[in-house]
Amino acid sequence: MRVREESRSGLEIVLVDIWEGTEPRPEVERFCEMWGIKGPILLDPGLELASALGVRGVPTNVVVDSDGTIRAFGAARLDELEQAIDDLYGR
């Protein structure tokens, strides 16, 4: 993701894990360490948030503005996600 832009634009990236089966925390920690992922991660093993958002598959990206309004949903490819973020900032 655009780390340099994140630091100056106010963009915050929050990952949501919907790991099913085993205890998610150790699996998420291992995954993040393996891929060098840093930042806040919300654990949603009961799928409450995923269900509320209508997530049907992973990965699913949800772009939410500062008012909490969903501005893009399902942008799974990097170019789609970048376009959704550009749209959010009016670029």
Rosetta blueprint (number, residue, H / E / L):
1 M L
2 R L
3 V H
4 R H
5 E H
6 E H
7 S H
8 R H
9 S H
10 G L
11 L L
12 E L
13 I L
14 V L
15 L E
16 V E
17 D E
18 I L
19 W L
20 E L
21 G L
22 T L
23 E L
24 P H
25 R H
26 P H
27 E H
28 V H
29 E H
30 R H
31 F H
32 C H
33 E H
34 M H
35 W H
36 G L
37 I L
38 K L
39 G L
40 P L
41 I E
42 L E
43 L E
44 D L
45 P L
46 G L
47 L L
48 E H
49 L H
50 A H
51 S H
52 A H
53 L H
54 G L
55 V L
56 R L
57 G L
58 V L
59 P L
60 T L
61 N L
62 V E
63 V E
64 V E
65 D L
66 S L
67 D L
68 G L
69 T L
70 I E
71 R E
72 A E
73 F E
74 G L
75 A L
76 A L
77 R L
78 L H
79 D H
80 E H
81 L H
82 E H
83 Q H
84 A H
85 I H
86 D H
87 D H
88 L H
89 Y L
90 G L
91 R L
